[in-house]
Every structure is written in structure tokens, then in C-alpha cells.
């Protein structure tokens, strides 16, 4: 969910078309919270769904009802961004395993079991093995369209060609700790 952003941007419109094949004429609910541009994004999604014959009712809910809550989510669809930390593995582990995660709360019991089976032993796995396990769980969620990636902006950085290892952190800022000059 944090990785492979180029693929996600290219396929962003596809999920609405797939949904329209099975949901035409139905009304769906979309829950999100105010701020971070969610109101505008919800309006854009509502228009895209309407163009495919799907009525989408949007509702702003308290942030706490999505992150940190328990039990079912307040709608069939939830628009949010993941709680991103500099440690991508920790972020994905939280989204997939924490009972308070909106991603986990949206999973059916069968899907939770399938994700859990891919993550058995993840806490003690080597870094490489942990990453493979998390990617397998992420791939499953994307294939089943339990999670649909949608990005509204792309972060870039311009820099002198002599600089090496320029990377953006999860907040979209250049991480200066690893930069070095190729002399």
C-alpha cells in the first residue's frame, strides 16, 4: 500500500469500472474524515461512481471512528490515508494485523485468516523475509480489491546530479541523513 505508487496511479480509475459491473443501481456509503483534502476527494469519487451508475453517499465521521475504533466500519467504503511512518514494514504490519486498523476491520473473517496465514511469524522474521511476507499480504488485499490504492499527488525532488541517495521520506520531504556527494 505504500509501495509501487506508479502502478497505483496508472490503474486508479479501473476499480470504479469493475465495481459498476456488479453494483449498478445500488447505493453505497463512503465514510471519511474532514481535512487532508478528503472532502474534495470524496466529491470526485462521487462523480466518478455516478458516471458508472453507482450512487455514492458520503459522510464525514470523526477520525477516531476510523483509526483506533473497534467493530464494523461506518460504511461500505472508507477513504483515508494510512498512518505512515518512516518504517514501511511497521506501517504495513499495523494496517494488516492491528484490530484497530481500518484495513483489518474492513476484512471479512476469511480474508483476515488468509492475510494472517501469510504473516505467520512475521514479528520474528529477518528483514528480507518480513518484507516478502508483507508484500504477499498486500498483494492478496489488492487482488481481492479489499484495498484500492488511489493517489492524488506525486512527490518529486529536484537536486544536483552529483548528489547520491536522495530519497523522500514518508512525509514527502527529502531525507538528508543519507545524502552524499559523488566527488
C-alpha positions as CSV (number, residue, x, y, z in Angstrom):
1,X,0.0,0.0,0.0
2,X,3.0,2.2,0.5
3,X,5.0,0.8,-2.4
4,X,4.5,0.6,-6.1
5,X,3.0,4.1,-6.5
6,X,3.4,4.3,-10.2
7,X,1.3,1.2,-10.8
8,X,-1.4,2.5,-8.5
9,X,-1.6,5.9,-10.3
10,X,-1.9,4.2,-13.7
11,X,-4.7,1.9,-12.6
12,X,-6.6,4.4,-10.4
13,X,-9.8,4.6,-12.5
14,X,-10.1,0.8,-13.0
15,X,-11.7,-0.1,-9.7
16,X,-14.8,2.1,-10.3
17,X,-15.4,0.4,-13.6
18,X,-15.0,-3.1,-12.0
19,X,-17.5,-2.1,-9.3
20,X,-20.0,-0.8,-11.8
21,X,-20.4,-4.2,-13.3
22,X,-21.8,-5.6,-10.1
23,X,-23.3,-2.6,-8.3
24,X,-25.2,-0.7,-10.9
25,X,-28.3,0.8,-9.3
26,X,-27.1,0.2,-5.7
27,X,-26.4,3.0,-3.3
28,X,-23.1,2.8,-1.4
29,X,-21.8,4.7,1.6
30,X,-18.4,6.3,1.8
31,X,-17.0,7.4,5.1
32,X,-14.1,9.7,5.6
33,X,-12.9,12.4,8.0
34,X,-12.6,16.1,7.4
35,X,-9.2,17.5,6.4
36,X,-6.3,16.4,4.3
37,X,-8.4,17.1,1.2
38,X,-10.8,14.2,1.8
39,X,-13.9,16.3,1.2
40,X,-12.7,17.2,-2.3
41,X,-11.6,13.6,-3.0
42,X,-15.0,12.2,-1.8
43,X,-16.7,14.6,-4.2
44,X,-14.5,13.4,-7.0
45,X,-15.2,9.8,-6.2
46,X,-19.0,10.5,-6.0
47,X,-18.8,12.0,-9.5
48,X,-16.8,9.0,-10.9
49,X,-19.2,6.5,-9.3
50,X,-22.2,8.4,-10.6
51,X,-20.8,8.2,-14.1
52,X,-20.8,4.4,-13.8
53,X,-24.4,4.3,-12.5
54,X,-23.5,3.9,-8.8
55,X,-24.9,6.2,-6.2
56,X,-22.4,7.2,-3.5
57,X,-23.5,8.8,-0.3
58,X,-20.6,10.5,1.5
59,X,-20.4,11.1,5.2
60,X,-17.8,12.9,7.3
61,X,-17.1,10.9,10.5
62,X,-14.8,11.5,13.5
63,X,-11.2,10.4,12.8
64,X,-11.3,8.1,15.8
65,X,-14.2,6.1,14.3
66,X,-11.9,5.0,11.5
67,X,-8.5,4.7,13.2
68,X,-8.4,3.1,16.7
69,X,-12.1,2.1,16.7
70,X,-13.4,-1.4,17.2
71,X,-16.1,-3.3,15.4
72,X,-17.5,-2.7,11.9
73,X,-16.6,0.4,9.9
74,X,-19.4,3.0,9.4
75,X,-19.7,2.5,5.6
76,X,-19.0,0.0,2.8
77,X,-16.2,2.2,1.5
78,X,-13.7,4.2,3.6
79,X,-11.5,7.0,2.2
80,X,-8.3,7.5,4.2
81,X,-4.6,7.5,4.1
82,X,-2.5,5.0,6.1
83,X,-0.8,6.2,9.2
84,X,2.6,6.4,7.5
85,X,5.8,6.1,9.5
86,X,9.4,6.1,8.2
87,X,9.3,2.3,8.8
88,X,7.2,0.9,5.9
89,X,7.3,-2.6,7.4
90,X,5.9,-1.4,10.7
91,X,3.2,0.6,8.9
92,X,2.1,-2.4,6.8
93,X,2.2,-4.7,9.8
94,X,-0.1,-2.3,11.8
95,X,-2.5,-2.0,8.9
96,X,-2.7,-5.7,8.3
97,X,-2.6,-7.0,11.9
98,X,-3.9,-4.4,14.4
99,X,-7.5,-4.9,15.4
100,X,-7.9,-1.0,15.4
101,X,-6.7,-0.7,11.8
102,X,-9.5,0.3,9.4
103,X,-7.9,-2.0,6.8
104,X,-8.2,-5.0,9.1
105,X,-11.7,-4.0,10.3
106,X,-12.9,-4.0,6.7
107,X,-11.7,-7.5,6.0
108,X,-14.1,-10.5,6.1
109,X,-13.2,-13.3,8.5
110,X,-11.9,-15.4,5.6
111,X,-9.7,-12.6,4.3
112,X,-8.3,-11.9,7.8
113,X,-7.4,-15.6,8.0
114,X,-5.8,-15.5,4.6
115,X,-3.8,-12.4,5.5
116,X,-2.8,-13.9,8.9
117,X,-1.6,-17.1,7.2
118,X,0.8,-15.1,5.0
119,X,2.1,-13.2,8.1
120,X,2.6,-16.2,10.4
121,X,6.0,-15.5,12.2
122,X,6.4,-12.0,10.7
123,X,7.4,-10.5,14.0
124,X,10.5,-12.7,14.3
125,X,11.4,-13.0,10.6
126,X,14.5,-11.5,9.1
127,X,14.1,-8.1,7.4
128,X,14.1,-9.6,3.9
129,X,11.6,-12.4,4.9
130,X,9.4,-9.9,6.7
131,X,9.2,-7.7,3.6
132,X,8.3,-10.7,1.4
133,X,5.6,-11.7,3.8
134,X,4.1,-8.2,4.0
135,X,4.2,-7.9,0.2
136,X,2.4,-11.2,-0.1
137,X,-0.4,-10.0,2.2
138,X,-0.6,-6.7,0.4
139,X,-0.8,-8.4,-3.0
140,X,-3.7,-10.5,-1.7
141,X,-5.6,-7.4,-0.5
142,X,-5.1,-5.7,-3.8
143,X,-6.1,-8.8,-5.9
144,X,-9.3,-9.1,-3.9
145,X,-9.8,-5.4,-4.1
146,X,-10.2,-5.2,-0.4
147,X,-7.8,-2.2,-0.7
148,X,-7.8,0.1,-3.7
149,X,-4.9,2.4,-4.0
150,X,-5.7,6.0,-5.1
151,X,-3.1,8.7,-5.1
152,X,-3.9,12.4,-5.8
153,X,-0.4,13.7,-5.9
154,X,3.1,12.6,-6.8
155,X,6.0,13.8,-4.7
156,X,9.3,14.7,-6.5
157,X,12.5,16.4,-5.7
158,X,14.9,18.2,-7.9
159,X,18.6,18.0,-7.0
160,X,22.2,18.5,-8.2
161,X,23.2,15.4,-10.3
162,X,26.3,15.0,-8.0
163,X,24.1,14.2,-5.0
164,X,23.6,10.5,-4.3
165,X,20.9,8.5,-2.4
166,X,18.4,11.4,-2.4
167,X,15.1,9.9,-1.1
168,X,11.8,11.3,0.0
169,X,10.6,10.3,3.5
170,X,7.0,9.3,4.1
171,X,6.0,12.9,4.7
172,X,7.2,13.9,1.2
173,X,10.4,15.7,2.5
174,X,13.9,14.9,1.4
175,X,15.6,12.7,4.0
176,X,19.0,14.5,4.4
177,X,20.5,11.8,6.6
178,X,21.6,9.5,3.6
179,X,22.7,12.1,1.0
180,X,26.2,12.2,-0.1
181,X,28.2,13.9,-2.9
182,X,29.8,11.8,-5.7
183,X,33.2,13.5,-5.8
